[in-house]
Structure formats: C-alpha cells, structure tokens
C-alpha cells in the first residue's frame, strides 16, 4: 500500500468513526434546550449573581468606600451599569465553563432535562471547549440563534447538546 492509499484509508477510518460517534447520540430538542437556558439563567440570576454581587460590593466597599456609596445611591450611573454587566459576564463564564467541564457536559438545566453537551465527534468537552462555549454565549443576539438549526455557541465550537437518557 503506498502512502496516498494509506492516507486515504486513515481519513476514511477517522470519518467513519466520527459518523459512528454522532449516530449514537440523539440531538436535544429545542424545548429541552429552552428549559436548559431558563433554568441555568434563573440559577445564575438568583444564586450566583447574589454571591458574586455581594462579594464585589463588599470588596468595593472595603477598598473604595466613597466611590461605592456614590454608585449605590445613584444606581442609574454608568459605573453601576458597568459593574453589574462585568459581574454578569463573569458569572456566565464561570458557571458554564465549570459546570460543563467538571460535570462532563452537564449544567443544572441539562440535568433536569436529561441532556448534556458533547463535542461533535462524540467526545467529552475539554476545558477549552467549555470556555469557548461560554464565551460564545456572550455574543449579542446569541440566544436567538437557538431558533435556527444550531445555536452559535454549538456551531462555532463544534459542540452539540444531546439526550443523555
């Protein structure tokens, strides 16, 4: 067998294996994915945001008491908006990255619906995959991409959400 035939055979083998891995999974429905989004965002909004917001408030109040008092009294300031926005970005990155990596593709929403995130080749998410999925969720209008065939955070990172049970 010459090098060209061997390379073609290897490529066909890899392609066949990837198709087999994808075939063993059933894609999550749009309804399941919507529940995932709602549950995870409620958890972040009420749980994680409370914890991180309190920590940031305490830290700012300790280090910069006059500044903190000024932005708390006038909550419509750009400073207050920017701090809350940065806390929200931090929460998204931390929550989704840690959950999807540490819990093998699961978040609380995915546990409830019986789905999990995997790579398109069927493999478990790496820390890089989980972080890039989290970062992709921050794109403007990204949640609306879920109405299409594949949300951007899946297609951009070559990942997908599948039924786990």
Secondary structure, 3 states (H helix, E strand, C coil): CCHHHHHHHHHHHHHHHHHHHHHCCCECCHHHHHHHHHHHHHHHHHHHHHHHHHHHHHHHHHHCHHHHHHHHHCCCCHHHHHHHHHHHHHHHHHHHHHHHHHCCCCCHHHHHHCEEEEECCCCCCCHHHHHHHHHHCCCCCHHHHHHCCCCHHHHCCCEEEEECC
